[in-house]
Amino acid sequence: MNQNDTIRTDVLVVGAGPAGLTLACDLARRGVACRVIEREMAPNRASRAKGIQPRSLEVLDDLGAADYVVRHGLADLPVRLHDSLGGVVDRPSMTVPAKEAFHTPYPHMLWIGQFDVEHALRARLHELGGSVEYGEEAVGLTQDEGGVAVTVRTPGGRRTVLARYVVGADGGKSAIRRLIDRPLEGETRDWQRWYFGDVTIAGLDRGHMHLWSSDSGMLILTPLPNSELWQLQTPIPDGTEAVAPTRELFQRLLDERHAGVEVTSASWLSLYRVNVRMVSDYRSGRVLLAGDAAHVHSPAGGQGMNTGIQDAYNLGWKLGAVIAGASPDLLDTYSAERAPVARTVLAVSTHKLDRITERQTGGVDTIADAIGELGDDDLTTQLGITYRSHPCAPTAGPIAGDRAPNVTGLRGPGFTGDLFDLARGPQWTLIAFETDLDIPVAQQDLHVHRIGTGTGILDGTGEFQRIYAPHEGELILIRPDGYIAARVPEHQAADLADHLPFAVAAR
């Protein structure tokens, strides 16, 4: 390879974590030419995040990557609390199932290491004809109206990738964010530091998450399914010098709590400082940011990996549409929709961490109550996230900007299944309720489904009517990322053209 090697692609994704892989899968199934580079020399084997939320499972389902995660993830992990005198108290799992009102086929958060989520996405990307190029680091970037030139350092030398768009999904220390001079704004909490690590443990029941309380703060060991690993996490007391984490340090911390277990090995070791930061805008011309490259926050509530997956899912269909000829202005809606979500996640996760920190040296009951608050809100599942353009009064069903909930019990000629089955794929979905109207919109990637009680797909149990409360003749347009774009009566069908990237109203 020499200095002048040049590669062209539509989209260059920098970073092969959950956000980058989700985006790559979404683009690949749309037929968009995409390359994924990763500065590490091999796939990640660190747990990092350890829980995937219901909305992220819906995304993986749509992309065709959910089966592996569901098969290996663990939905119910009770908590065993150990006090300083050797007493033990068992409590239910800290996670709470999603409310029935969300109508999701995946109501439970699953405990699973980030490396397994990435494995599932990499396997799906391979099925779609894509791959990850390891040992390749973005070290330079220039852009103009025609595209982006990225200088990539590889084991064999340097090369240039010319792309129409570049997405930095390369983590909290993002090189792409630095190259476009887009700083993370917010605060670093030097007084909130944690040790994290992946360890193997002898003499501990893997059927529970274990938590030890002490005057120095709690220590948590979480078994990672589909492996022999445990994730260890413990706060560093304020005023205590932080040292490089080692297996010996972790053993000493457990011994101080009279845990009676042996750390037999330690792999990923991390000294973590809490940051509450995000960029002001996810887009800079033809360069966009996603996941930790755009926002970093505390791990409380298990939102980091999941928020990145949602970033990528929001961006994927928009990039695909622009590459196919839609107005580049569509990409401005990415930051407009996702940045407010990140601000809320930063605020809520910080509040949860503060609540835990305040009570971590208390008794087992105090700590149990604290950890029980980690998953007790609609934001945690990410099913309650909305892109409504303005507040409105409560309605009987979901409106434009809301996630489109699932509906079961649908059946028709050659079809029996759910609304998610009808909508699965990269296309837009239009539901026409109780109408035979000839839809006056031409759209290449629009699938029209007629649901009712007479002809077309039958709402056999009436669940569609109960959840969506549609009017007769109503048209419900669902975006490729599963959010409602519009609800209009049939006499306003031509207005749907305003919501579709390539729609042309019939004359």
CORQUI-V629135 format. One line per field, one symbol per residue. phi: phi as a letter, one per 20 degrees, with the letter a starting at -180 (. if undefined). psi: psi as a letter, one per 30 degrees, with the letter a starting at -180 (. if undefined). burial: + if it has 16 or more other C-alpha atoms within 10 Angstrom, else -. Layout:
# CORQUI-V629135
phi: ???
psi: ???
burial: ???
This chain:
# CORQUI-V629135
phi: .cgefccdbfcdddodegfffffffffffemefbccdbffebgfceflfcbdegffffffgfencegffffdfceccfddedefenfccecfgfecfffgfeldfcfdfdfafgffffgffffffffendaddemcdfcbbcbbfercddedecgepdbddecfbccecdnfdgfffffdldffdqcdefedccecadcdcdncfeebedcdeafeofccddfefmadecedbbfeggnefecffbgfffffffffelfmcdeeabdfcbdddfdcbbefbfccmedcdbmffdbcbfffnmdggfffffgffffgfffgfffepffgfgffffffeefffffffgffffffffffgfdfefffffffffffefcdbffgfmfefcdgfbfbfgcfbfcgoefeffcdmebagmcbrdffffefpeefcdddelbdgffecdbgddddcedadddmeeegdmffffeelfefnfddedffendfeaccfffdgfffgfddgcfcffd
psi: klfgkkkklekkkjkhaeeeeeeeeeeeffgkkkkkkkflflkkgkeclgkkleeeeeeeeefggfeeeeeflkejjlkjkklfgglkkkllkfkklkkfffikfifkkkkkkeeeeeeeeeeeeeeggllkjlgkkkflkllaffakkkkkklfgallkkjlelkjjhhafhkeeeefghilkkblkiffjkkkllklkkkhkkgglkkkkklffllkkkkkjlglglkkkkklkkkfkkklkkleeeeeeeeefgheglkjflkckkkjkkkkilllfkfkjcgklklbfffkkllfkfhfdeeeeeeeeeeeefeeeeeefflkffefffeeeeeeeeeeeeeeeeeeeeeeeeegfgaleeeeeeefffehglfeefgfgklhkfllllklflklkflkjllklgkkajgkkaleeeefklgllkkkjkhkgkjjhkjkehkkkkkkafdlbkkieggeeeeefhllkgkkjkklfggkkeljllffgeffffffkegkjkk.
burial: ---------+++++++++++++++++++++-++++++++------+++++++++++++++++++++-+++-+++++++++++++------+-++++++---++++++++++++++++++++++++--+-+++++++++-++-+---++++++++---+++++++++++++++-++++--+-+++-------++++++++++----+-+++++++-++++++++++---+++++++++-------+++--++--+--+-+--++--+--+++++++++++-+++-+++++++++++++++++++++++++++++++++++++++--+----++-++-+++-++--++-+++-++-+++-++++++--++-+++++++--++++++++++---------+++++++++++-++------++++++++++++++++++---+++-+-++-+++++---++++----++-++-+--++++++++++++++++++--+++++--++++-+--
